[in-house]
């Protein structure tokens, strides 16, 4: 299963529409490069890449903090 | 080992079949595959895999040992795997050598493994010596995680997806899907959510207007968080315990019906056997008593009623005659005496004097009238009578009667006994009839009980064979089920209590968070609030997606399993039902057969269970059809159909040939049933590879000496 296929499965989840992150149908057939402006999609990608690359939990947490922290 | 000399099988794509009866070498062939790859053979007696060093001698052909001239014997199995896409071959060979030492034959402790890689086009090859490379090639030929679903024996099917094994199906789903990726992502999401929450609360605390209140609230919060963590841990534990108890209960429930039947049959059998023993004893007693009753109940007198009657008749007649005669004689004498008296014809007593009378009798002449009186004449008798007194005649008569033995009293006693026994004699027939009726009843009862015992014993034996549960195990199983149910109830109660408390604590936590928020001076950084929300939402999303993906896989497996189940059940209506992969309270999935309304069907026989499991195994493979996993690997299975009967054989073959690109099946079904064999060879729905018939060189009954035993291989197509 490719990282794009995994991403698509997350983006197809209704929860993203319910919480207002995506519009209905927006997650279907998404490409890896799509939705760059949506932080939740980027968070998902960080997690997928970290897991596929076999990164440690600490490294993954550091990466997500770098991405989301503004201090 | 029944294979001697060189034996070769060439398999092609499709379903390859090895046909042979029991004891013809099918399992040995299966063992050969396993041994070559894994240095192990399946010990059917001990139901476990054993390494070469434990079974060495049994791997060598007796014929080879017997015929060996140089005392050295070499056994080897060579498997050639072709990778058509890459135009190459991997040859796996395992070799075991042994030597005659006197009368003994001793094999080497370990076998030798040789793996050769060969390019088909260039005819170049190399022996692989690096252990890592050997391991890599073997895993390429058959990865460890799919081996149980690709290479198995019929009798192992139950354990591949064991209803008792908590997460075997979950493991199977993991094997052929990327669900573990989603689990890992969920773990990452949980860690990120927790980290963001901590960061957020640290910030809230740092911005507080009332440090004391904040500290107090934070202290309370920490306690609640601690308690929540503990409760969540407990909850997981309770769920785990409950799940285990429910799965164990489910497993036992599946056997419950059979266990109840076995227990009932066992109780019934024991009861019947007790009744039979009692009846046999009663019957034996009655038979012995029958002889005793000849005397104790006077049965010997049977039929003597007429005799007694006749005797009494005769005795009565005898008495009558005797009385009559006596009366007549008495009357006659009295009459004569009376007449004599009346007529005074008789001289007075002692006139003439007795000596003169005796003289006259002697002289045969009456000296009174001087006439002749010849002895015996009337005159002589008249003279003789003068010697006796007239009343003495009666006494003489009595004396005469008394001179012979008087049987009268004997006759009377006999008669009296006859009368006394008459009642008994009349009762004898009815008594004998009653005793024989009772004996007959006991005999019938004994036969009926013996039939019942035999029937119950047969039912019991069949059920025990079918379910592999004996009487003792059935008892244990039922008490175990009761105990597991009690455990499950206890865990359920614990779970409910923990859930209620957790809900309360989470509410308390929300209230404290709100209070802490109220103490914040100024505004919390928007990015932090956004981060917290994003990562908490991602945590929920990760969980939701994992469940959705897993459910989809389960549904896909379910559909595939049902497709295979229906195909295998083709034409057989004995066990309707739909396979449902049911989730236990702790998230494990188990295959169950349910009715149209989703209610589990409980009374399944071993055949049904095996079919469900085989369908599920095939579903795991076919759900991934077209992928590398299923196209590259070969199904090798020994006697997979032996437990579910010939009705399902063709359906099974069609299913196997549609699911597996290549399969090798060992079967006895096609040996015994020629119609089935013809169908196998001609049915266009079966994608057939090569079919071989194997037969031993010596019949099993004549195998006291295996020194000439080998296996004949005949290609049928």
HADDOCK unambig.tbl for C-alpha pairs under 7 A between the chains (distance, minus, plus):
assign (segid A and resid 1 and name CA) (segid B and resid 178 and name CA) 6.77 0.50 0.50
assign (segid A and resid 10 and name CA) (segid B and resid 545 and name CA) 5.78 0.50 0.50
assign (segid A and resid 13 and name CA) (segid B and resid 545 and name CA) 6.21 0.50 0.50
assign (segid A and resid 15 and name CA) (segid B and resid 541 and name CA) 6.44 0.50 0.50
assign (segid A and resid 40 and name CA) (segid B and resid 534 and name CA) 6.33 0.50 0.50
assign (segid A and resid 47 and name CA) (segid B and resid 185 and name CA) 5.98 0.50 0.50
assign (segid A and resid 47 and name CA) (segid B and resid 188 and name CA) 6.66 0.50 0.50
assign (segid A and resid 48 and name CA) (segid B and resid 185 and name CA) 6.58 0.50 0.50
assign (segid A and resid 51 and name CA) (segid B and resid 184 and name CA) 6.64 0.50 0.50
assign (segid A and resid 51 and name CA) (segid B and resid 185 and name CA) 6.58 0.50 0.50
assign (segid A and resid 57 and name CA) (segid B and resid 188 and name CA) 6.82 0.50 0.50
assign (segid A and resid 61 and name CA) (segid B and resid 192 and name CA) 6.37 0.50 0.50
assign (segid A and resid 68 and name CA) (segid B and resid 531 and name CA) 6.12 0.50 0.50
assign (segid A and resid 69 and name CA) (segid B and resid 527 and name CA) 6.81 0.50 0.50
assign (segid A and resid 70 and name CA) (segid B and resid 527 and name CA) 6.50 0.50 0.50
